[in-house]
Amino acid sequence: MPDIEIRFHKDMLVLSAPIEYALERQGIDVRSDAEFVSLMEPETVHDALKMHMTAGAQCLVTNTEGICEARLAHKRMEGRTAELAAAALESAQDCKPQHLVCEVGTCGLPLDADSETSRAQNIEQYEDAVRAFGDHGFDAVLMNGLRSAADVECAVAGARAATDRPVFASVDLQQDGTFAGGSFEDVAAALDKADVAGIACAGDEQTLSDAVRRLAALTDKPILVQIELKAATPAEKKRASLGAPVPENPYALPDALADAALAVRAAGAQFVRACGQATPACTGALAVAVAGADCLR
């Protein structure tokens, strides 16, 4: 299905988790070598993506979170944006997903919201990153991990200048559901400029649901929820399996993710994604929970 936009406000959709955790478990230092792996070991990337798609993700997300030129420069890979984008697209397209979403993380440049020059520099970073993916072969872009309302505005403006595909924009919330980069109302207004408004949070089911309801009251756009996970220790898994609460790790078992998916759907979300130290089992738990369900707004 080539057009993800016709599914907005219709059926629930699951995005694939980032593959960095899978690469780490294979002994790869993703902080320094993630881009190298994309270029030199595309089969490793393909296999990691394929596992999440097999688990039930309808939307496959490219492993390009760090593709902005300013961030590549820190790894001495400046000038290779187009090469990385092409490699990521090929690895993902080979999986033949229903939808392909290109991820672009925050650009990393300082941003003075009151400076037009600073804004222009940030917009250029985002525009160049999105433009590197070309004119076809993907369904949407995900501008992820954005730091402030101004950063959201720059990311959306840059993406819109580079593509006519739908733009997802997402900010990271603190574990209690608050936004450290400014007021929730301001960032919601900025997210409303995108086609899909997103939040990422490590909070429990209630915290996520409350954040979704708050965002849904401030925008009529479809909502993406990214649930930040950390790998459970054996002790945490045992406690969770016995039905005991694990407040320090609310998603110690995949079943808890399924419950969270149902809760955020009830609160108004359409798109769900497991992030952080997420495994294909986590993606699968989300997919099973919302399989065949329509969103509620």
Secondary structure as a PSIPRED ss2 file (coil, helix, strand):
# PSIPRED VFORMAT (PSIPRED V4.0)

   1 M C   1.000  0.000  0.000
   2 P C   1.000  0.000  0.000
   3 D C   1.000  0.000  0.000
   4 I H   0.000  1.000  0.000
   5 E H   0.000  1.000  0.000
   6 I H   0.000  1.000  0.000
   7 R H   0.000  1.000  0.000
   8 F C   1.000  0.000  0.000
   9 H C   1.000  0.000  0.000
  10 K C   1.000  0.000  0.000
  11 D E   0.000  0.000  1.000
  12 M C   1.000  0.000  0.000
  13 L E   0.000  0.000  1.000
  14 V E   0.000  0.000  1.000
  15 L E   0.000  0.000  1.000
  16 S C   1.000  0.000  0.000
  17 A C   1.000  0.000  0.000
  18 P C   1.000  0.000  0.000
  19 I C   1.000  0.000  0.000
  20 E H   0.000  1.000  0.000
  21 Y H   0.000  1.000  0.000
  22 A H   0.000  1.000  0.000
  23 L H   0.000  1.000  0.000
  24 E H   0.000  1.000  0.000
  25 R H   0.000  1.000  0.000
  26 Q C   1.000  0.000  0.000
  27 G C   1.000  0.000  0.000
  28 I C   1.000  0.000  0.000
  29 D C   1.000  0.000  0.000
  30 V H   0.000  1.000  0.000
  31 R H   0.000  1.000  0.000
  32 S H   0.000  1.000  0.000
  33 D H   0.000  1.000  0.000
  34 A H   0.000  1.000  0.000
  35 E H   0.000  1.000  0.000
  36 F H   0.000  1.000  0.000
  37 V H   0.000  1.000  0.000
  38 S H   0.000  1.000  0.000
  39 L H   0.000  1.000  0.000
  40 M H   0.000  1.000  0.000
  41 E C   1.000  0.000  0.000
  42 P H   0.000  1.000  0.000
  43 E H   0.000  1.000  0.000
  44 T H   0.000  1.000  0.000
  45 V H   0.000  1.000  0.000
  46 H H   0.000  1.000  0.000
  47 D H   0.000  1.000  0.000
  48 A H   0.000  1.000  0.000
  49 L H   0.000  1.000  0.000
  50 K H   0.000  1.000  0.000
  51 M H   0.000  1.000  0.000
  52 H H   0.000  1.000  0.000
  53 M H   0.000  1.000  0.000
  54 T H   0.000  1.000  0.000
  55 A C   1.000  0.000  0.000
  56 G C   1.000  0.000  0.000
  57 A C   1.000  0.000  0.000
  58 Q C   1.000  0.000  0.000
  59 C E   0.000  0.000  1.000
  60 L E   0.000  0.000  1.000
  61 V E   0.000  0.000  1.000
  62 T C   1.000  0.000  0.000
  63 N C   1.000  0.000  0.000
  64 T C   1.000  0.000  0.000
  65 E C   1.000  0.000  0.000
  66 G C   1.000  0.000  0.000
  67 I C   1.000  0.000  0.000
  68 C C   1.000  0.000  0.000
  69 E H   0.000  1.000  0.000
  70 A H   0.000  1.000  0.000
  71 R H   0.000  1.000  0.000
  72 L H   0.000  1.000  0.000
  73 A H   0.000  1.000  0.000
  74 H H   0.000  1.000  0.000
  75 K C   1.000  0.000  0.000
  76 R C   1.000  0.000  0.000
  77 M C   1.000  0.000  0.000
  78 E C   1.000  0.000  0.000
  79 G C   1.000  0.000  0.000
  80 R C   1.000  0.000  0.000
  81 T H   0.000  1.000  0.000
  82 A H   0.000  1.000  0.000
  83 E H   0.000  1.000  0.000
  84 L H   0.000  1.000  0.000
  85 A H   0.000  1.000  0.000
  86 A H   0.000  1.000  0.000
  87 A H   0.000  1.000  0.000
  88 A H   0.000  1.000  0.000
  89 L H   0.000  1.000  0.000
  90 E H   0.000  1.000  0.000
  91 S H   0.000  1.000  0.000
  92 A H   0.000  1.000  0.000
  93 Q H   0.000  1.000  0.000
  94 D C   1.000  0.000  0.000
  95 C C   1.000  0.000  0.000
  96 K C   1.000  0.000  0.000
  97 P C   1.000  0.000  0.000
  98 Q C   1.000  0.000  0.000
  99 H E   0.000  0.000  1.000
 100 L E   0.000  0.000  1.000
 101 V E   0.000  0.000  1.000
 102 C E   0.000  0.000  1.000
 103 E E   0.000  0.000  1.000
 104 V E   0.000  0.000  1.000
 105 G E   0.000  0.000  1.000
 106 T C   1.000  0.000  0.000
 107 C C   1.000  0.000  0.000
 108 G C   1.000  0.000  0.000
 109 L C   1.000  0.000  0.000
 110 P C   1.000  0.000  0.000
 111 L C   1.000  0.000  0.000
 112 D C   1.000  0.000  0.000
 113 A C   1.000  0.000  0.000
 114 D C   1.000  0.000  0.000
 115 S C   1.000  0.000  0.000
 116 E H   0.000  1.000  0.000
 117 T H   0.000  1.000  0.000
 118 S H   0.000  1.000  0.000
 119 R H   0.000  1.000  0.000
 120 A H   0.000  1.000  0.000
 121 Q H   0.000  1.000  0.000
 122 N H   0.000  1.000  0.000
 123 I H   0.000  1.000  0.000
 124 E H   0.000  1.000  0.000
 125 Q H   0.000  1.000  0.000
 126 Y H   0.000  1.000  0.000
 127 E H   0.000  1.000  0.000
 128 D H   0.000  1.000  0.000
 129 A H   0.000  1.000  0.000
 130 V H   0.000  1.000  0.000
 131 R H   0.000  1.000  0.000
 132 A C   1.000  0.000  0.000
 133 F C   1.000  0.000  0.000
 134 G C   1.000  0.000  0.000
 135 D C   1.000  0.000  0.000
 136 H C   1.000  0.000  0.000
 137 G C   1.000  0.000  0.000
 138 F C   1.000  0.000  0.000
 139 D C   1.000  0.000  0.000
 140 A E   0.000  0.000  1.000
 141 V E   0.000  0.000  1.000
 142 L E   0.000  0.000  1.000
 143 M E   0.000  0.000  1.000
 144 N E   0.000  0.000  1.000
 145 G E   0.000  0.000  1.000
 146 L E   0.000  0.000  1.000
 147 R C   1.000  0.000  0.000
 148 S C   1.000  0.000  0.000
 149 A H   0.000  1.000  0.000
 150 A H   0.000  1.000  0.000
 151 D H   0.000  1.000  0.000
 152 V H   0.000  1.000  0.000
 153 E H   0.000  1.000  0.000
 154 C H   0.000  1.000  0.000
 155 A H   0.000  1.000  0.000
 156 V H   0.000  1.000  0.000
 157 A H   0.000  1.000  0.000
 158 G H   0.000  1.000  0.000
 159 A H   0.000  1.000  0.000
 160 R H   0.000  1.000  0.000
 161 A H   0.000  1.000  0.000
 162 A H   0.000  1.000  0.000
 163 T C   1.000  0.000  0.000
 164 D C   1.000  0.000  0.000
 165 R C   1.000  0.000  0.000
 166 P C   1.000  0.000  0.000
 167 V E   0.000  0.000  1.000
 168 F E   0.000  0.000  1.000
 169 A E   0.000  0.000  1.000
 170 S E   0.000  0.000  1.000
 171 V E   0.000  0.000  1.000
 172 D E   0.000  0.000  1.000
 173 L C   1.000  0.000  0.000
 174 Q C   1.000  0.000  0.000
 175 Q C   1.000  0.000  0.000
 176 D C   1.000  0.000  0.000
 177 G C   1.000  0.000  0.000
 178 T C   1.000  0.000  0.000
 179 F C   1.000  0.000  0.000
 180 A C   1.000  0.000  0.000
 181 G C   1.000  0.000  0.000
 182 G C   1.000  0.000  0.000
 183 S C   1.000  0.000  0.000
 184 F H   0.000  1.000  0.000
 185 E H   0.000  1.000  0.000
 186 D H   0.000  1.000  0.000
 187 V H   0.000  1.000  0.000
 188 A H   0.000  1.000  0.000
 189 A H   0.000  1.000  0.000
 190 A H   0.000  1.000  0.000
 191 L H   0.000  1.000  0.000
 192 D C   1.000  0.000  0.000
 193 K C   1.000  0.000  0.000
 194 A C   1.000  0.000  0.000
 195 D C   1.000  0.000  0.000
 196 V E   0.000  0.000  1.000
 197 A E   0.000  0.000  1.000
 198 G E   0.000  0.000  1.000
 199 I E   0.000  0.000  1.000
 200 A E   0.000  0.000  1.000
 201 C E   0.000  0.000  1.000
 202 A C   1.000  0.000  0.000
 203 G C   1.000  0.000  0.000
 204 D C   1.000  0.000  0.000
 205 E H   0.000  1.000  0.000
 206 Q H   0.000  1.000  0.000
 207 T H   0.000  1.000  0.000
 208 L H   0.000  1.000  0.000
 209 S H   0.000  1.000  0.000
 210 D H   0.000  1.000  0.000
 211 A H   0.000  1.000  0.000
 212 V H   0.000  1.000  0.000
 213 R H   0.000  1.000  0.000
 214 R H   0.000  1.000  0.000
 215 L H   0.000  1.000  0.000
 216 A H   0.000  1.000  0.000
 217 A C   1.000  0.000  0.000
 218 L C   1.000  0.000  0.000
 219 T C   1.000  0.000  0.000
 220 D C   1.000  0.000  0.000
 221 K C   1.000  0.000  0.000
 222 P C   1.000  0.000  0.000
 223 I E   0.000  0.000  1.000
 224 L E   0.000  0.000  1.000
 225 V E   0.000  0.000  1.000
 226 Q E   0.000  0.000  1.000
 227 I E   0.000  0.000  1.000
 228 E E   0.000  0.000  1.000
 229 L E   0.000  0.000  1.000
 230 K C   1.000  0.000  0.000
 231 A C   1.000  0.000  0.000
 232 A C   1.000  0.000  0.000
 233 T C   1.000  0.000  0.000
 234 P H   0.000  1.000  0.000
 235 A H   0.000  1.000  0.000
 236 E H   0.000  1.000  0.000
 237 K H   0.000  1.000  0.000
 238 K H   0.000  1.000  0.000
 239 R H   0.000  1.000  0.000
 240 A H   0.000  1.000  0.000
 241 S H   0.000  1.000  0.000
 242 L C   1.000  0.000  0.000
 243 G C   1.000  0.000  0.000
 244 A C   1.000  0.000  0.000
 245 P C   1.000  0.000  0.000
 246 V C   1.000  0.000  0.000
 247 P C   1.000  0.000  0.000
 248 E C   1.000  0.000  0.000
 249 N C   1.000  0.000  0.000
 250 P C   1.000  0.000  0.000
 251 Y C   1.000  0.000  0.000
 252 A C   1.000  0.000  0.000
 253 L C   1.000  0.000  0.000
 254 P H   0.000  1.000  0.000
 255 D H   0.000  1.000  0.000
 256 A H   0.000  1.000  0.000
 257 L H   0.000  1.000  0.000
 258 A H   0.000  1.000  0.000
 259 D H   0.000  1.000  0.000
 260 A H   0.000  1.000  0.000
 261 A H   0.000  1.000  0.000
 262 L H   0.000  1.000  0.000
 263 A H   0.000  1.000  0.000
 264 V H   0.000  1.000  0.000
 265 R H   0.000  1.000  0.000
 266 A H   0.000  1.000  0.000
 267 A H   0.000  1.000  0.000
 268 G C   1.000  0.000  0.000
 269 A C   1.000  0.000  0.000
 270 Q C   1.000  0.000  0.000
 271 F E   0.000  0.000  1.000
 272 V E   0.000  0.000  1.000
 273 R E   0.000  0.000  1.000
 274 A E   0.000  0.000  1.000
 275 C E   0.000  0.000  1.000
 276 G E   0.000  0.000  1.000
 277 Q C   1.000  0.000  0.000
 278 A C   1.000  0.000  0.000
 279 T C   1.000  0.000  0.000
 280 P H   0.000  1.000  0.000
 281 A H   0.000  1.000  0.000
 282 C H   0.000  1.000  0.000
 283 T H   0.000  1.000  0.000
 284 G H   0.000  1.000  0.000
 285 A H   0.000  1.000  0.000
 286 L H   0.000  1.000  0.000
 287 A H   0.000  1.000  0.000
 288 V H   0.000  1.000  0.000
 289 A H   0.000  1.000  0.000
 290 V H   0.000  1.000  0.000
 291 A C   1.000  0.000  0.000
 292 G C   1.000  0.000  0.000
 293 A C   1.000  0.000  0.000
 294 D E   0.000  0.000  1.000
 295 C C   1.000  0.000  0.000
 296 L C   1.000  0.000  0.000
 297 R C   1.000  0.000  0.000
